[in-house]
């Protein structure tokens, strides 16, 4: 569940609910723990002000970290669907993967470099402020500013360093994969090797976390275990996505679509559709055509929305998804793009249109079958760059 907060350089920006929890946790921990311990005598209101301002600075820092990835991507012609800020930082959701290793390294490295730059600026302001006004003490009126600048600089340094860990889905993992890819010219092999490194790091982190738990540091131990699990899960997801993308590389919808389609008349009853189509043929959806013109698509979901007692009198035209809401592609659309389009629109099939003429239909099952066959036969493009 995410909240849209606007667009920056043409990219929609969303905040996942988990980030609100982190910001609240940081403000609370600073106000109730860290600041009173390191800067005593300032008062509860001041501590909470420092905590809230620090949380806001973290939010802006995470956003700039992600924006740097998106800026490099857009500058090199890669479309960015959205930026989502969440629990562990954020993610720039690309509509396509980088086409060469050097671009992936530049994109990935931009985030940590941005965090280090922000940390350096804030650290410089901290040093200058303390130098000009003296050290942070209860009687120094600028102590809240000094404390905030110090913590914000430290936090950005930690954010940059954490993202440099060479494990997916962190930026360091992408830098590692890009470096391996540039050396081997083999994206899949580079991803598999980077995933192995990620899994080894995740197991080490979980073992360290378990050690902490056993010897009494339960909270920090649990946190490290959770981070290890997050890295392992992200690495496995990245490998699956790369296998999927590579196995469908170069395949177009026109190569795998069903051309000889059974069509349904808009005047047929829903019950006739069930009896003559869904119970006889294996397909889960059919185009609705009248006088050679596509009117829409009718699916099993459409039928389920009609009560049984009304299926004899309801017409297909009343149950179908009309053409205006039907998701279509052309025969030249890449298979991987068609799969992403299905996921985006929550549909299981796409109508393939060649101009004004219906050319065929492609389903998620068609894409999965093609992917599996190409993997089994070793037909994917191992050197796709």
N, C-alpha and C positions, 0 to 999 in steps of 0.2 A: 504494500500500500504506500503510494508516493503522492507528494503534493507538488503540483507544477507551480514554479515561482517566476516564470518568465523566460525570455530568450536572450542569449548573449552571442554576438557575432552570428546570429541566425540559428543558433542551436538551442532547442528547448532544454531547460534545466529543471530537474525534479529533486526533491528531498525525500528520501526513504524514512519511514517512521523511526527506524533504528538509530538514525543520526540524532534525532531529538533526544533519545534516551542517553546517548553518549554525551551530548552537550550538557544535559541536566546533571549527569553523573560527574562530569568534570567540574562544573560550577559548584556542586555540593562538596566534592572532595577537597577543592581548593579552599572554600569558605570555612569548612568545618575541620579540616585536617592540616593540609600542607602549609597554607599561609599563616595560621596561628602558631604553628610549630617553628617556622623559619623567620617570621616577622611578628613577634609578640607585641601586644599592647596597642593594636590599631582599632579594635572595636568590631563587632559583628557586622554592622552595616558596611563598613569598609571592606571587610573580607568578602562579603557577598558581591559587592561591586566589582572587586578584583576577579572573582570567580566568573561572574557573568560576562565581563569584558574579555577575559581570557577565552571563554567558550566561543564568543563571537569572532575573535581573532582566529581561533582554530577553524571555525566554519569557513571564513574567508580564505584561509590558507589552503584548506582542502579543495575548495572550489578553484583557486588559482592553479593548484597542482594539476587538477583534471583538465582545466582549460588549456594548459600548456600542451597536453597530449592532443587535444582536439584542434588547437591552432596549427600544430605541425601537420596533422592529418589533412585538414582542409586546405592548407597551403600546397599540399602535394596531391590534391584531387581526390582524397578519400572522403566520402560522405559520412557525417556523424549524425546518427538518428537522434541521440539525446545524451545529456550528462546526468547521471544519477548519483547523488551523494548519499552514502549509507554508512553503516556501522564501522567498517574498516577503512573508510576514506571515501572512495568514489570509483566510478567507472565511466569511461567514455565509450558509448555503445556505437560501434562502427557498423555501417551497412555492408562493408566489404573489408576483407583482410588486406594488410600491406602486400604489395606485389613484389617487393624485393627486401632482402635482408637488411640493407643499409637503412632503409626507411623505418623498418621496425625498431632498429637500435636507436635511431634518432628520436622517434616518438616515445619509446619507453624511457630513455634517459632524460627527456625533457621534464618529467614530473619530479624526480628527486633533485635535479639541478634547480628547479624552481623553488622547492622547499628549502634547500640549502641557501639559496639567494635571499629568500624571505627571512630565514634565520639569521643570516649575516647582517642584513639591514637592521633587524630588530635588536640583534646583539650589539651593533654599532651604536644605535640610539641608547641602549642601556648603558654602555660604557661612557658615552659622552654625558648623559644625564647624571650618572653617579659621579663622574669626574668634576662636573661643574657645580653640583649641589651637595656633595658629600655622600657617605654611605647611607644605606637604608636603616633608619632608626625610628623609634616611635615619635620623636619630636621633629623629624624631617618631614615637611609637608608633601614632598614628592616621593615619599616611600611607596605609596600605592602604585605610582607610575613606574618606579624602578622595579618593583616586584613583578608587575604585569609584563614589562618588557623582557625581563630575565626569563620568566616562565614561558612566554610565547616564543622567544628565540630558542629555548631548550626544546620545546615541543616540536617546532619545525625541524630542528636537527634530528630529533628522534624519528619523525615522520619520514624524512628523506632517507635516513639510515635503514629504517625498517623496510622501506620499499626497495632498497638495493639488495636485499637477501635474494640470492639467485634461485628463486622458486616461484612457479606459477601459483596464483595469478598476479603476483607482485611484479613491479616494473623490472626488478633484477632478473626475474625469470624470463621476461621477454627479451631483455638484453642478452642473456645467455643463449636463448634460442636463436636470436638474430645472428649472434656471433658464430654459433655452430652451423647455422644455415648458410652463412656467407662462405664458410670454409668448405662445407660438404656439397653445396648446391642442391641439397635434398631437404625439403621442408619437413616431410614426415619423419625422417630419421632424426633431424634436429629436434623436433617436438618430442619424440620418444625419449631421446637422451636427456633433454631438459626435464621431462617428466620424472625420469629415474632420479635425477638429482633432487628434484622437488620432494619426491617421496622419501628419500633418505633424510633430507632435512626435517621433514614433518615427523618422521619416526623418532629422530633425535630429540626434537622439541617435546614430543609427547612423553618420551622417556625421562627427560629432565623435569617436565611438569609432574610426572608421577613421583619422582624422587622428592620434589618439594612437598607434595601432598603427604607422602609417607613420613617425612621428617617434620611435619607440623605447619608448614607454610601453605595452608589449604587454598586460600584465595588466589595467590600468585601462581601456585601449581596448577590450579584448575584453569586459570587464564592462559597459561602456556600450552596446556593440553588442547584447549579450544583453538588457539592459534595454529597449532600443528595440524589439527583436524581440518581447519579452514584451508590451509595450504595444500594438504593432500587432496581434498575434494576439488579445489580449483585446478590442480594439475591434471587430475583425471578428466575433468570436464573439458579442459583445453585440448587434451589428446583426442578425445572423442570428436570434438568439433573439427579438428584438423583432419582426422580420418574421413569424416563426412565430406568436408569441403574438397579434399583431394580426390576422393573416389568419384565425385560428380564433376570434377574439373573438365571443362570442354564439352560436357553433355548438354544438349539443348532440348527443350520441351518437345519440339517436333520429332526428335529421335525416338522418344519413348511413349508418346501419347497414344491413346486408343483412337483410331481413325474411323472405324465402322461403328458408329454409335446407334444405339436404339433410342429413339426419341418418343416422347409422350405428347398426346394431343391435350391442349388446355381444356377441352370439353369432356375428357374422360372423368369418370368418378374416382374418388380417392380409393374406394374399395376395388375398382377395376385395376387401378395402379398396383395395389397390393397383390391381387390375385394373378395378374398377367405379367407383372414385372418383378417385384421384390421377392415373391415366393418361387419364381421360376428361374430368374437370372441372378448371377452372383454380384451384380453391381449395387452400390449403395446410393446412387443418385443418377438422374437422367435429365437431359436437356428437354425443355418444353418448347416445341416448335409448331408454328402455324404458318402455312403458305411460304415455307422456306425461311422464315424469320425466327430468330431466337427470342423467346419471350421471358425465359427464366430457367431456373433449375429446381427440380423437386427431389428431395432426399428423404431418407428414413426419418430424420429429425422432423421434417415437415409433416410427415404422416403421423408421427407420435403426438404432434400438437393438436390433431383432430380427434375428438372423442369417437369411440367405435360406433356409437349409435348414429353418428352424423356422416360416416364415411360413404354411405350409399348415395347421399344427396349432395354432399360437398364436391365441387369440381377441383380438378388439378390446378386450374388457374387461381383458385382461392387459397391453395395450400403452398404453391411454389414460392421460391425467392425470386422476385421480379428482376428483370434484366438490369435495372438501374442499381440494384444492390448485389448483383452477381460479380464475383471477382474473375477477371479475364486476363489472359496473357496471350502473347503471340508465339508462333512456332519457333522463333529465334531466341526466345527468352531462355537464359541459362537455367538449368535444372536446380542449381543451388539457390538461385534467386526465387524460383517458384516455390521451393520449400520454405524459404524465409517469409514469402508472401502468405503462404498458408498459415504459418505460425502467427504472423502478425494479425491476420483477420479471423483466426479461429475456425478455419474451414478445412475440410478434408479433400477437396477437389477443386480444380480450376477449369473453366471453359477456355479452350484455345481458339482464338479468333484470328482468321487471316483476312484482314480488312473487315468487310461486313458479313463475311461467310464464316460459319462455324466449321473449324477444321478438325476438332477432336476434343478430347477431355483427358486430363492427367490427374491422378489421385496421389495422395501421400503413399499409398501402398505401391504404386508404380515406381515412385522415387526410391523407396526403401528397397524394393526388389532389385532395381538397377544398381543401387549402391552395393548391396550384398553380392550380386553377381560379379561386378567389376572388382570387388575386393577378393572374392574367391578365385577369380581368374587372373589376378595380378594385372588388371588393365588400367589402374589409375596412373596418373602422371606423376611419377616420383620426383621429377625434376622441375615441377611447376614453380616458377618464380615470378 
